[in-house]
Amino acid sequence: MRALGRRGTVSPGWLSKLLRALTGWMPRWAAARVFGPAMAGMT
């Protein structure tokens, strides 16, 4: 909560931070193809 208003993106939890670091070097379209099916199963 402290980061709200100071940074553009807040990543809650260590898994979110890890995934963001791993996909940071990927083009957005590649990350969408990798994580799209996984995220569809969560909704």
PQR file of N, CA, C, O and H, with PARSE charges and radii, in Angstrom:
ATOM      1  N   MET A   1       0.822  -1.193   0.000 -0.4000 1.5000
ATOM      2  CA  MET A   1       0.000   0.000   0.000 -0.0000 2.0000
ATOM      3  C   MET A   1       0.870   1.262   0.000  0.5500 1.7000
ATOM      4  O   MET A   1       0.464   2.305  -0.512 -0.5500 1.4000
ATOM      5  N   ARG A   2       2.058   1.156   0.574 -0.4000 1.5000
ATOM      6  CA  ARG A   2       2.924   2.334   0.618 -0.0000 2.0000
ATOM      7  C   ARG A   2       3.346   2.789  -0.773  0.5500 1.7000
ATOM      8  O   ARG A   2       3.619   3.970  -0.985 -0.5500 1.4000
ATOM      9  H   ARG A   2       2.388   0.308   0.990  0.4000 1.0000
ATOM     10  N   ALA A   3       3.401   1.849  -1.728 -0.4000 1.5000
ATOM     11  CA  ALA A   3       3.867   2.180  -3.072 -0.0000 2.0000
ATOM     12  C   ALA A   3       2.801   2.887  -3.914  0.5500 1.7000
ATOM     13  O   ALA A   3       3.129   3.498  -4.931 -0.5500 1.4000
ATOM     14  H   ALA A   3       3.179   0.889  -1.556  0.4000 1.0000
ATOM     15  N   LEU A   4       1.545   2.813  -3.510 -0.4000 1.5000
ATOM     16  CA  LEU A   4       0.493   3.457  -4.292 -0.0000 2.0000
ATOM     17  C   LEU A   4       0.752   4.960  -4.396  0.5500 1.7000
ATOM     18  O   LEU A   4       0.992   5.642  -3.400 -0.5500 1.4000
ATOM     19  H   LEU A   4       1.279   2.317  -2.684  0.4000 1.0000
ATOM     20  N   GLY A   5       0.694   5.442  -5.616 -0.4000 1.5000
ATOM     21  CA  GLY A   5       0.938   6.857  -5.854 -0.0000 2.0000
ATOM     22  C   GLY A   5       2.405   7.194  -6.063  0.5500 1.7000
ATOM     23  O   GLY A   5       2.722   8.295  -6.514 -0.5500 1.4000
ATOM     24  H   GLY A   5       0.499   4.887  -6.424  0.4000 1.0000
ATOM     25  N   ARG A   6       3.304   6.275  -5.746 -0.4000 1.5000
ATOM     26  CA  ARG A   6       4.733   6.526  -5.932 -0.0000 2.0000
ATOM     27  C   ARG A   6       5.289   5.809  -7.148  0.5500 1.7000
ATOM     28  O   ARG A   6       6.181   6.316  -7.829 -0.5500 1.4000
ATOM     29  H   ARG A   6       3.046   5.381  -5.380  0.4000 1.0000
ATOM     30  N   ARG A   7       4.759   4.634  -7.414 -0.4000 1.5000
ATOM     31  CA  ARG A   7       5.208   3.854  -8.561 -0.0000 2.0000
ATOM     32  C   ARG A   7       4.024   3.583  -9.471  0.5500 1.7000
ATOM     33  O   ARG A   7       2.872   3.601  -9.037 -0.5500 1.4000
ATOM     34  H   ARG A   7       4.035   4.222  -6.861  0.4000 1.0000
ATOM     35  N   GLY A   8       4.325   3.329 -10.751 -0.4000 1.5000
ATOM     36  CA  GLY A   8       3.264   3.072 -11.717 -0.0000 2.0000
ATOM     37  C   GLY A   8       2.600   1.722 -11.547  0.5500 1.7000
ATOM     38  O   GLY A   8       1.415   1.577 -11.846 -0.5500 1.4000
ATOM     39  H   GLY A   8       5.261   3.314 -11.103  0.4000 1.0000
ATOM     40  N   THR A   9       3.336   0.734 -11.073 -0.4000 1.5000
ATOM     41  CA  THR A   9       2.806  -0.618 -10.939 -0.0000 2.0000
ATOM     42  C   THR A   9       3.136  -1.176  -9.570  0.5500 1.7000
ATOM     43  O   THR A   9       4.267  -1.061  -9.097 -0.5500 1.4000
ATOM     44  H   THR A   9       4.299   0.852 -10.830  0.4000 1.0000
ATOM     45  N   VAL A  10       2.153  -1.777  -8.942 -0.4000 1.5000
ATOM     46  CA  VAL A  10       2.354  -2.435  -7.662 -0.0000 2.0000
ATOM     47  C   VAL A  10       2.160  -3.923  -7.881  0.5500 1.7000
ATOM     48  O   VAL A  10       1.115  -4.342  -8.380 -0.5500 1.4000
ATOM     49  H   VAL A  10       1.235  -1.871  -9.327  0.4000 1.0000
ATOM     50  N   SER A  11       3.146  -4.729  -7.517 -0.4000 1.5000
ATOM     51  CA  SER A  11       3.065  -6.182  -7.666 -0.0000 2.0000
ATOM     52  C   SER A  11       2.960  -6.818  -6.284  0.5500 1.7000
ATOM     53  O   SER A  11       3.950  -6.880  -5.556 -0.5500 1.4000
ATOM     54  H   SER A  11       3.994  -4.389  -7.112  0.4000 1.0000
ATOM     55  N   PRO A  12       1.776  -7.289  -5.918 -0.5600 1.5000
ATOM     56  CA  PRO A  12       1.639  -7.919  -4.607  0.2800 2.0000
ATOM     57  C   PRO A  12       2.157  -9.354  -4.631  0.5500 1.7000
ATOM     58  O   PRO A  12       1.845 -10.109  -5.551 -0.5500 1.4000
ATOM     59  N   GLY A  13       2.924  -9.725  -3.655 -0.4000 1.5000
ATOM     60  CA  GLY A  13       3.388 -11.093  -3.534 -0.0000 2.0000
ATOM     61  C   GLY A  13       4.675 -11.385  -4.282  0.5500 1.7000
ATOM     62  O   GLY A  13       5.017 -10.725  -5.263 -0.5500 1.4000
ATOM     63  H   GLY A  13       3.177  -9.111  -2.907  0.4000 1.0000
ATOM     64  N   TRP A  14       5.382 -12.400  -3.786 -0.4000 1.5000
ATOM     65  CA  TRP A  14       6.674 -12.737  -4.378 -0.0000 2.0000
ATOM     66  C   TRP A  14       6.519 -13.413  -5.729  0.5500 1.7000
ATOM     67  O   TRP A  14       7.389 -13.264  -6.587 -0.5500 1.4000
ATOM     68  H   TRP A  14       5.104 -12.937  -2.989  0.4000 1.0000
ATOM     69  N   LEU A  15       5.430 -14.157  -5.944 -0.4000 1.5000
ATOM     70  CA  LEU A  15       5.239 -14.830  -7.220 -0.0000 2.0000
ATOM     71  C   LEU A  15       4.997 -13.818  -8.336  0.5500 1.7000
ATOM     72  O   LEU A  15       5.518 -13.978  -9.440 -0.5500 1.4000
ATOM     73  H   LEU A  15       4.724 -14.277  -5.247  0.4000 1.0000
ATOM     74  N   SER A  16       4.226 -12.798  -8.062 -0.4000 1.5000
ATOM     75  CA  SER A  16       3.994 -11.750  -9.058 -0.0000 2.0000
ATOM     76  C   SER A  16       5.292 -11.057  -9.424  0.5500 1.7000
ATOM     77  O   SER A  16       5.537 -10.773 -10.596 -0.5500 1.4000
ATOM     78  H   SER A  16       3.803 -12.668  -7.165  0.4000 1.0000
ATOM     79  N   LYS A  17       6.121 -10.785  -8.434 -0.4000 1.5000
ATOM     80  CA  LYS A  17       7.405 -10.131  -8.690 -0.0000 2.0000
ATOM     81  C   LYS A  17       8.333 -11.033  -9.491  0.5500 1.7000
ATOM     82  O   LYS A  17       9.047 -10.564 -10.377 -0.5500 1.4000
ATOM     83  H   LYS A  17       5.921 -11.016  -7.481  0.4000 1.0000
ATOM     84  N   LEU A  18       8.325 -12.325  -9.185 -0.4000 1.5000
ATOM     85  CA  LEU A  18       9.162 -13.272  -9.915 -0.0000 2.0000
ATOM     86  C   LEU A  18       8.718 -13.368 -11.372  0.5500 1.7000
ATOM     87  O   LEU A  18       9.549 -13.307 -12.278 -0.5500 1.4000
ATOM     88  H   LEU A  18       7.745 -12.707  -8.465  0.4000 1.0000
ATOM     89  N   LEU A  19       7.424 -13.515 -11.601 -0.4000 1.5000
ATOM     90  CA  LEU A  19       6.920 -13.612 -12.967 -0.0000 2.0000
ATOM     91  C   LEU A  19       7.183 -12.337 -13.750  0.5500 1.7000
ATOM     92  O   LEU A  19       7.496 -12.394 -14.939 -0.5500 1.4000
ATOM     93  H   LEU A  19       6.749 -13.565 -10.864  0.4000 1.0000
ATOM     94  N   ARG A  20       7.063 -11.208 -13.109 -0.4000 1.5000
ATOM     95  CA  ARG A  20       7.338  -9.937 -13.783 -0.0000 2.0000
ATOM     96  C   ARG A  20       8.807  -9.841 -14.186  0.5500 1.7000
ATOM     97  O   ARG A  20       9.124  -9.355 -15.271 -0.5500 1.4000
ATOM     98  H   ARG A  20       6.809 -11.162 -12.143  0.4000 1.0000
ATOM     99  N   ALA A  21       9.703 -10.303 -13.313 -0.4000 1.5000
ATOM    100  CA  ALA A  21      11.128 -10.280 -13.628 -0.0000 2.0000
ATOM    101  C   ALA A  21      11.452 -11.236 -14.770  0.5500 1.7000
ATOM    102  O   ALA A  21      12.249 -10.910 -15.649 -0.5500 1.4000
ATOM    103  H   ALA A  21       9.445 -10.698 -12.431  0.4000 1.0000
ATOM    104  N   LEU A  22      10.834 -12.416 -14.758 -0.4000 1.5000
ATOM    105  CA  LEU A  22      11.115 -13.402 -15.804 -0.0000 2.0000
ATOM    106  C   LEU A  22      10.576 -12.981 -17.162  0.5500 1.7000
ATOM    107  O   LEU A  22      11.176 -13.288 -18.192 -0.5500 1.4000
ATOM    108  H   LEU A  22      10.186 -12.681 -14.044  0.4000 1.0000
ATOM    109  N   THR A  23       9.453 -12.285 -17.170 -0.4000 1.5000
ATOM    110  CA  THR A  23       8.864 -11.878 -18.451 -0.0000 2.0000
ATOM    111  C   THR A  23       9.266 -10.461 -18.847  0.5500 1.7000
ATOM    112  O   THR A  23       8.848  -9.971 -19.896 -0.5500 1.4000
ATOM    113  H   THR A  23       8.965 -12.035 -16.334  0.4000 1.0000
ATOM    114  N   GLY A  24      10.060  -9.810 -18.033 -0.4000 1.5000
ATOM    115  CA  GLY A  24      10.470  -8.441 -18.350 -0.0000 2.0000
ATOM    116  C   GLY A  24      11.283  -8.326 -19.616  0.5500 1.7000
ATOM    117  O   GLY A  24      11.255  -7.289 -20.277 -0.5500 1.4000
ATOM    118  H   GLY A  24      10.400 -10.208 -17.181  0.4000 1.0000
ATOM    119  N   TRP A  25      12.003  -9.369 -19.964 -0.4000 1.5000
ATOM    120  CA  TRP A  25      12.831  -9.339 -21.171 -0.0000 2.0000
ATOM    121  C   TRP A  25      12.082  -9.810 -22.405  0.5500 1.7000
ATOM    122  O   TRP A  25      12.568  -9.646 -23.524 -0.5500 1.4000
ATOM    123  H   TRP A  25      12.026 -10.211 -19.427  0.4000 1.0000
ATOM    124  N   MET A  26      10.890 -10.400 -22.212 -0.4000 1.5000
ATOM    125  CA  MET A  26      10.101 -10.919 -23.336 -0.0000 2.0000
ATOM    126  C   MET A  26       9.283  -9.811 -23.988  0.5500 1.7000
ATOM    127  O   MET A  26       8.837  -8.884 -23.312 -0.5500 1.4000
ATOM    128  H   MET A  26      10.495 -10.532 -21.303  0.4000 1.0000
ATOM    129  N   PRO A  27       9.088  -9.908 -25.296 -0.5600 1.5000
ATOM    130  CA  PRO A  27       8.115  -8.994 -25.917  0.2800 2.0000
ATOM    131  C   PRO A  27       6.723  -9.274 -25.348  0.5500 1.7000
ATOM    132  O   PRO A  27       6.441 -10.392 -24.915 -0.5500 1.4000
ATOM    133  N   ARG A  28       5.880  -8.290 -25.348 -0.4000 1.5000
ATOM    134  CA  ARG A  28       4.557  -8.425 -24.745 -0.0000 2.0000
ATOM    135  C   ARG A  28       3.747  -9.541 -25.398  0.5500 1.7000
ATOM    136  O   ARG A  28       3.032 -10.268 -24.707 -0.5500 1.4000
ATOM    137  H   ARG A  28       6.109  -7.382 -25.700  0.4000 1.0000
ATOM    138  N   TRP A  29       3.849  -9.685 -26.711 -0.4000 1.5000
ATOM    139  CA  TRP A  29       3.069 -10.725 -27.403 -0.0000 2.0000
ATOM    140  C   TRP A  29       3.517 -12.121 -26.966  0.5500 1.7000
ATOM    141  O   TRP A  29       2.692 -13.029 -26.866 -0.5500 1.4000
ATOM    142  H   TRP A  29       4.429  -9.094 -27.272  0.4000 1.0000
ATOM    143  N   ALA A  30       4.813 -12.301 -26.707 -0.4000 1.5000
ATOM    144  CA  ALA A  30       5.312 -13.605 -26.275 -0.0000 2.0000
ATOM    145  C   ALA A  30       4.837 -13.920 -24.856  0.5500 1.7000
ATOM    146  O   ALA A  30       4.431 -15.047 -24.573 -0.5500 1.4000
ATOM    147  H   ALA A  30       5.484 -11.563 -26.789  0.4000 1.0000
ATOM    148  N   ALA A  31       4.885 -12.949 -23.984 -0.4000 1.5000
ATOM    149  CA  ALA A  31       4.416 -13.155 -22.623 -0.0000 2.0000
ATOM    150  C   ALA A  31       2.917 -13.471 -22.611  0.5500 1.7000
ATOM    151  O   ALA A  31       2.460 -14.291 -21.813 -0.5500 1.4000
ATOM    152  H   ALA A  31       5.214 -12.033 -24.214  0.4000 1.0000
ATOM    153  N   ALA A  32       2.159 -12.826 -23.488 -0.4000 1.5000
ATOM    154  CA  ALA A  32       0.726 -13.085 -23.572 -0.0000 2.0000
ATOM    155  C   ALA A  32       0.456 -14.514 -24.024  0.5500 1.7000
ATOM    156  O   ALA A  32      -0.476 -15.151 -23.533 -0.5500 1.4000
ATOM    157  H   ALA A  32       2.530 -12.160 -24.135  0.4000 1.0000
ATOM    158  N   ARG A  33       1.254 -15.019 -24.947 -0.4000 1.5000
ATOM    159  CA  ARG A  33       1.075 -16.400 -25.400 -0.0000 2.0000
ATOM    160  C   ARG A  33       1.447 -17.408 -24.325  0.5500 1.7000
ATOM    161  O   ARG A  33       0.821 -18.462 -24.213 -0.5500 1.4000
ATOM    162  H   ARG A  33       2.010 -14.501 -25.346  0.4000 1.0000
ATOM    163  N   VAL A  34       2.455 -17.091 -23.541 -0.4000 1.5000
ATOM    164  CA  VAL A  34       2.900 -18.006 -22.492 -0.0000 2.0000
ATOM    165  C   VAL A  34       1.904 -18.025 -21.335  0.5500 1.7000
ATOM    166  O   VAL A  34       1.521 -19.095 -20.863 -0.5500 1.4000
ATOM    167  H   VAL A  34       2.963 -16.234 -23.632  0.4000 1.0000
ATOM    168  N   PHE A  35       1.485 -16.849 -20.881 -0.4000 1.5000
ATOM    169  CA  PHE A  35       0.659 -16.754 -19.679 -0.0000 2.0000
ATOM    170  C   PHE A  35      -0.834 -16.658 -19.962  0.5500 1.7000
ATOM    171  O   PHE A  35      -1.634 -16.780 -19.035 -0.5500 1.4000
ATOM    172  H   PHE A  35       1.796 -15.980 -21.264  0.4000 1.0000
ATOM    173  N   GLY A  36      -1.227 -16.448 -21.189 -0.4000 1.5000
ATOM    174  CA  GLY A  36      -2.645 -16.357 -21.525 -0.0000 2.0000
ATOM    175  C   GLY A  36      -3.438 -17.585 -21.105  0.5500 1.7000
ATOM    176  O   GLY A  36      -4.445 -17.449 -20.409 -0.5500 1.4000
ATOM    177  H   GLY A  36      -0.577 -16.349 -21.942  0.4000 1.0000
ATOM    178  N   PRO A  37      -3.015 -18.787 -21.508 -0.5600 1.5000
ATOM    179  CA  PRO A  37      -3.773 -19.984 -21.120  0.2800 2.0000
ATOM    180  C   PRO A  37      -3.801 -20.198 -19.594  0.5500 1.7000
ATOM    181  O   PRO A  37      -4.812 -20.641 -19.049 -0.5500 1.4000
ATOM    182  N   ALA A  38      -2.713 -19.890 -18.924 -0.4000 1.5000
ATOM    183  CA  ALA A  38      -2.679 -20.064 -17.467 -0.0000 2.0000
ATOM    184  C   ALA A  38      -3.631 -19.089 -16.794  0.5500 1.7000
ATOM    185  O   ALA A  38      -4.338 -19.464 -15.859 -0.5500 1.4000
ATOM    186  H   ALA A  38      -1.891 -19.530 -19.367  0.4000 1.0000
ATOM    187  N   MET A  39      -3.659 -17.860 -17.251 -0.4000 1.5000
ATOM    188  CA  MET A  39      -4.528 -16.862 -16.648 -0.0000 2.0000
ATOM    189  C   MET A  39      -5.993 -17.141 -16.981  0.5500 1.7000
ATOM    190  O   MET A  39      -6.870 -16.827 -16.176 -0.5500 1.4000
ATOM    191  H   MET A  39      -3.085 -17.556 -18.011  0.4000 1.0000
ATOM    192  N   ALA A  40      -6.274 -17.713 -18.127 -0.4000 1.5000
ATOM    193  CA  ALA A  40      -7.655 -18.032 -18.491 -0.0000 2.0000
ATOM    194  C   ALA A  40      -8.220 -19.095 -17.544  0.5500 1.7000
ATOM    195  O   ALA A  40      -9.416 -19.092 -17.251 -0.5500 1.4000
ATOM    196  H   ALA A  40      -5.561 -17.968 -18.781  0.4000 1.0000
ATOM    197  N   GLY A  41      -7.363 -20.003 -17.067 -0.4000 1.5000
ATOM    198  CA  GLY A  41      -7.826 -21.019 -16.144 -0.0000 2.0000
ATOM    199  C   GLY A  41      -8.113 -20.470 -14.762  0.5500 1.7000
ATOM    200  O   GLY A  41      -8.808 -21.119 -13.980 -0.5500 1.4000
ATOM    201  H   GLY A  41      -6.392 -20.005 -17.305  0.4000 1.0000
ATOM    202  N   MET A  42      -7.602 -19.304 -14.442 -0.4000 1.5000
ATOM    203  CA  MET A  42      -7.801 -18.709 -13.119 -0.0000 2.0000
ATOM    204  C   MET A  42      -9.089 -17.897 -13.030  0.5500 1.7000
ATOM    205  O   MET A  42      -9.569 -17.599 -11.937 -0.5500 1.4000
ATOM    206  H   MET A  42      -7.038 -18.778 -15.078  0.4000 1.0000
ATOM    207  N   THR A  43      -9.639 -17.546 -14.176 -0.4000 1.5000
ATOM    208  CA  THR A  43     -10.845 -16.709 -14.133 -0.0000 2.0000
ATOM    209  C   THR A  43     -12.104 -17.520 -14.308  0.5500 1.7000
ATOM    210  O   THR A  43     -13.203 -16.964 -14.296 -0.5500 1.4000
ATOM    211  H   THR A  43      -9.249 -17.788 -15.064  0.4000 1.0000
TER
END
